[in-house]
Amino acid sequence: ADIHEEMKEILESRGGEYHSGKSEALSVAGGLIQRVQDNDPTLINLDLRKMEFGLRNDVFTLFDALAENTHIQRVDLSLNELDDECVESLSLALVDNRSIRYLNLAVNAITSAGAEFLIGTLDSNDVLREIELEGNAIDDDILDDIYDILDERPQLSTAASVSQAASVSHSSIGEMSLAEIVDRLFSDDPKLVELSLDGMNLADGSEFDSLVDALTTNEMVTKLSLNHTGMNDDNLASLSMALSENNTITYISLRDNQITDEGCEYLLGCLDTNETIEFIDLSGNQVGDNLIEEVNACLAPRLSSSVAESIGTSVSGRSSAYARSHATGRSGMTSASGRSRASRSRATSASYRSGATSAS
C-alpha cells in the first residue's frame, strides 16, 4: 500500500493525474525498461507510444538504460508528453549509445530549448540517422539545423520490413517480398502489425492494387509507412478508398512522394468516415499549406486531452506546430533542408469528399 501511495505522489508531483486503472500499463512499461536494462538481444525495435513517460518518474531510468544498451536500433517515444528536461536527459544517453538509428519524438511537449540538446548530441553521435520531431513547439530554424546534419548521413535501409509486436514493443522478423507481405495481410497475420515499404517503387504495377485490396480488410496492421515509394494522386485515391474500410491503422507516413493537392483532397474526404487514424505525415509532397491546415484541423480533436493540453488547445495553434510553411525545393518537392522534414504534417484519413467518391 505504501508503494502504491508513493507512485501516486510521484505521478501527481510531475503534473500527471493518477488513475489506478493504469496499473497494467505501468507494469508493461516497467517490463520493457527491465528488458532495456538487461540488454535483451531480441529487443531491436522499442515502441513506447502513448505510455505517458513524460509523467513517469522512471523515465530517467529508461534513458540511463538506453545509454548502455547495444541492441536497440529504433525507439518510438511519440505521444508521451516528454518535455525539455526529458530531452536533455535522453540526449546525454544518446551520446553514449552506439546502436539507435531511428528516434521518434513526435507530438510531445518539446520546445526549441529541448531540441538544442539534440543538436549537441548529433555533434558526437554519428549513428543516429533519423529523428521525428513533428507536433512539437520547435522553431523552423532549429529543425532545419537538425535535419541538415541528418541529411548528410547515409539513410536508413529502405528495404521492405515488417515488425512483430510483443506487448508494446516490436521485434524485427526480417525482410520479404511484397507478394509475401500481401499474402500475410490477406490472412490477417497477428504478427504483422507494423508495415514499412519505404523506398519500394509502388506507383506502377498490379502489386500496389493487391496491397490496397489487402489493407481494406486487414485487421492487424496499425502502422503503415510508404515513404519514397513514388506514390501519386491516383495511388492515393485507391489507398484512401481502402482506408475508408480499414479500422485498425492509426499511423500513416507518406513522405517524399508525388502527392499534390488532388491527392490530399482524397485524404480529407476519408476523414469523414474513418475515425481510427491519428497521424499522417505528408511532408516532402506538393501539397499546399491550406490543405495541410485542413487535415490538421480534422486530426486535432482526435488527440487525447493530455497531449492536446501539452501543445495548445486551439486548432490554429496545432496547425502552426504540425504544418510548417513550405518552400519549393529540388524536383518540385516541398522542402526545408532538403526533404522539408520541418514541414511535416499530422493528419488522418478515412473517406472521400463529395464529388470524389470513387476511384475514377
ROVEX-372500 format. One record per residue (C-alpha): x, y, z. Coordinates in steps of 0.02 Angstrom, whole numbers, plus 50000, padded with zeros to 5 digits. Layout:
% ROVEX-372500
XYZ;...
This chain:
% ROVEX-372500
500005000050000;501445011650041;502235008749870;500545011849790;500405028749877;502205033149833;501855030249649;500305041149661;501295055349740;502685054049611;501475055049465;500495069249541;502095078949578;502545078349393;500865085649344;500015069349297;498325063149351;498435046349437;497225032649389;497255015549471;496655008249307;498365012249231;499244999149337;499304986949191;500114999849077;501365003949214;501794985649228;502054983849040;503164999149034;504154993249184;504424976449100;505104985048945;506284995749048;506934979849127;507244972148957;508204987748904;509234986749063;509564968349032;510164972448856;508944959548786;509634954748614;507874951348548;507294969048584;507764978348424;506284989948398;505674998448558;503905005248537;503335015748687;502005026248603;500655033648715;501435027048875;501475044148962;503325042649000;503425061449018;502395059649178;503345044549245;504715045849373;505635030949297;505825039549128;507605044049178;507925025849222;507425021649045;508625034448972;510045028049081;509715010449018;509695016248837;511425023648859;512135006348894;511034996148777;511894988948623;510454980448530;509014992848511;509015001448340;507325010248336;506475019748478;504715027048467;504295039148608;502925048748518;501375054748612;502225053548781;502145071448848;504045072348853;504685089748898;506365098348877;507045090849037;506685073448970;507515077548804;509055084048894;509245067548987;508885057348830;510165067448732;511505063548860;511075045048847;511205045548658;512965052448669;513485035448737;512305024448637;513005017048476;511545006648412;509995017848398;509755023848220;507945029848224;507115040648358;505295046248356;504885060748472;503335066848380;501885075348471;502675078948638;502965094948740;504695098648670;505215116448631;506685123848539;507685123548701;507505104748711;507905102348527;509545111648553;510125096948661;509855085348513;510975096148405;512345094448535;512105075648536;512255074548346;513955082948357;514645067448444;513425053848394;513625048848211;512495033448223;510785041948226;510045043048051;508275049448077;507345059348211;505475062948205;505005079448288;503345084848210;501995090448330;503175099848447;503385118648476;505095119448392;505655133948283;505935130148099;507745135848104;508145123348243;507285109348146;508255114247991;509885113048086;509455095548147;508895089147977;510375097047888;511515086547997;510495070747968;510345073547781;512235072347765;512215054747838;511835038447748;509985035047756;509185020147839;508925004647732;507365006247626;507084987547605;505334981647645;505244977047828;503924970347943;503884970948132;503144958748255;502284965448409;502654959448583;501574969348702;502044987248654;503754982648584;504154976548410;505444963448360;506054962648182;505604947148084;506664951147934;506334955647753;505174947947624;504434951347453;502894962247428;501924947147367;502304938047529;501794953147631;500144954547535;499784936247572;500074939247756;498944954547752;497534944447674;497744930947805;497694943647948;499364937848016;499314943248200;501204945948197;501074958948059;500634974948150;501914987348083;502254987947896;503604998347811;503814998047622;504935013447614;505925015047454;504965002247352;504255007747184;502395006147213;501745018647085;501665006046944;501154987946934;499734976946993;500574973347160;500014990247227;498204986047188;498414969547280;499174978647428;497704990747435;496444976547425;497324967647568;497364983147677;495494985647651;495054970147751;496594968247861;496264969648048;498024968448118;499144982048044;499154997948148;500635007348073;500955009647886;502475018247809;502535021647620;503925034647610;504935037047449;503825024847352;503365035947204;501545036547256;500485048747155;498705055347169;497955040147082;498825028547204;498235039047350;496445038547283;496495019447290;497315019347461;496025031647528;494615020147475;495465005947568;495675016847722;493815020847721;493535002247758;495024999247872;494765001448060;496464997048133;497785008148053;498175023148164;499815029448089;500235032747905;501825040447835;501825046247652;503385056947649;504315061747491;503105055747359;502225063747209;500625068547300;499795085147257;498265094547320;497145082547224;497795067747322;497625077047486;495795080247445;495515061547444;496265060247617;495185074347679;493665065147614;494215049447704;494175058747869;492285059647857;492075041147895;493705034347967;493955039648147;495385027548183;496875035748100;497775048048215;499315052748117;499825055647935;501495062747877;501335071747709;502975081247708;504015081547550;502485082047437;501705095647329;500275099347448;499775117147488;499795124147664;497925127347661;497545108847637;498845103747766;497965115147889;496285107147846;496995089947878;497735095748043;496075103248094;495225086548061;496535077448164;496615089248313;495035083048401;495725065348397;497165069448512;496995063548690;496605077948807;498285076148894;499275077648735;498175091548670;498495101748826;500365099948807;500395107848635;498975120348642;497085119948640;496645129348481;496575121848308;497625136148241;498945132748374;499055114648324;499165118948141;500655130148170;501505116348266;501195102448142;501115110547971;502615121547940;502695133447794;503265125147634;504695130747523;504885123547349;506435112647339;507265100747218;506205090447099;504725101547138;504505093647309;504065104547457;505635105547560;506595113047702;508375107347721;508235095147578;506685084947613;505715097547718;505525086947870;505215103247961;503585104847866;502965087647914;501115087047942;499965077348053;498375071047975;497155057047961;496125048347826;494545038847801;493345042747657;493085053847507;492385071147496;490785073447398;491205073947216;492675062047241;491825046247298;492525033647175;494205028047113;493835036246948;
